[in-house]
Every structure is written in structure tokens, then in C-alpha cells.
């Protein structure tokens, strides 16, 4: 499955899952659960992403974004 890091700004995807890591639980708490819609709002100069999930906006570094898988 492709990672969220591969999505250009303006793309909306449906989450498939998260690769296991020490921060996976925290991402689940933010709402990055399978089936959730996530919109990539912007990409930062260092490769990180600003994403929208529900009514929230979350900044992700590139390493974290690469662990988020979408359908």
C-alpha cells in the first residue's frame, strides 16, 4: 500500500493502517484509523506534511508520514 508521504497537496485518501512504531498509538489517538479520510493540505520545505483529518489539522514529519498507509 502507498504511504501518505507520496500524496501531493489537495489529495484526499482513505487510511488503511499504520506501520508499527513507537508513535503508532499516538497517531491512532489523533484519528489516523483504518477507514478515516485524510486530506493532504500542504507539504513543508523539509518534506513534512500538513494534513486534515476530521476537523483537525496535524503536522507530520516525513518519517511519520511515510508510516501511514492509504488505500
C-alpha positions as CSV (number, residue, x, y, z in Angstrom):
1,X,0.0,0.0,0.0
2,X,1.2,3.5,-0.8
3,X,2.2,5.9,2.0
4,X,0.7,9.3,2.8
5,X,4.1,10.8,2.0
6,X,3.6,10.0,-1.7
7,X,0.4,12.1,-1.9
8,X,0.5,15.6,-3.4
9,X,-1.3,18.5,-1.7
10,X,-5.0,18.6,-2.4
11,X,-5.3,14.8,-2.3
12,X,-7.9,13.1,-0.1
13,X,-7.3,9.4,0.8
14,X,-8.8,6.8,3.0
15,X,-6.5,5.4,5.7
16,X,-5.6,1.7,5.5
17,X,-3.3,1.4,8.5
18,X,-0.1,2.4,10.3
19,X,3.2,0.6,10.3
20,X,4.2,-0.4,13.8
21,X,6.4,2.1,15.5
22,X,6.7,3.8,18.9
23,X,4.4,6.6,17.8
24,X,1.7,4.5,16.3
25,X,-0.6,4.6,19.3
26,X,-0.5,8.4,19.4
27,X,-1.4,8.6,15.7
28,X,-4.4,6.3,16.4
29,X,-5.5,8.7,19.1
30,X,-5.3,11.6,16.6
31,X,-7.8,9.6,14.4
32,X,-5.5,8.0,11.9
33,X,-7.6,4.8,12.0
34,X,-8.4,2.5,9.1
35,X,-11.2,4.0,7.0
36,X,-10.6,7.6,8.1
37,X,-10.4,10.2,5.3
38,X,-7.2,12.3,5.4
39,X,-6.5,15.3,3.1
40,X,-3.0,16.5,2.4
41,X,-3.2,20.3,2.7
42,X,0.5,21.3,2.2
43,X,4.0,19.9,2.0
44,X,6.7,21.6,4.0
45,X,10.2,22.6,2.8
46,X,11.7,19.6,4.6
47,X,9.2,17.1,3.3
48,X,6.7,17.0,6.1
49,X,3.0,17.3,5.6
50,X,0.2,19.3,6.9
51,X,-2.9,17.1,6.8
52,X,-6.6,17.5,7.7
53,X,-8.4,14.7,9.5
54,X,-11.9,15.4,10.6
55,X,-12.0,19.0,11.9
56,X,-8.3,18.8,13.0
57,X,-5.1,19.9,11.2
58,X,-2.0,17.8,12.0
59,X,1.6,18.5,11.0
60,X,3.6,15.3,10.3
61,X,7.3,14.9,9.7
62,X,8.3,12.9,6.6
63,X,9.3,9.9,8.6
64,X,5.9,9.7,10.3
65,X,4.0,10.4,7.1
66,X,5.8,7.5,5.4
67,X,4.4,5.1,8.0
68,X,0.8,6.0,7.3
69,X,-0.7,3.7,4.6
70,X,-3.7,4.5,2.5
71,X,-5.9,2.6,0.1
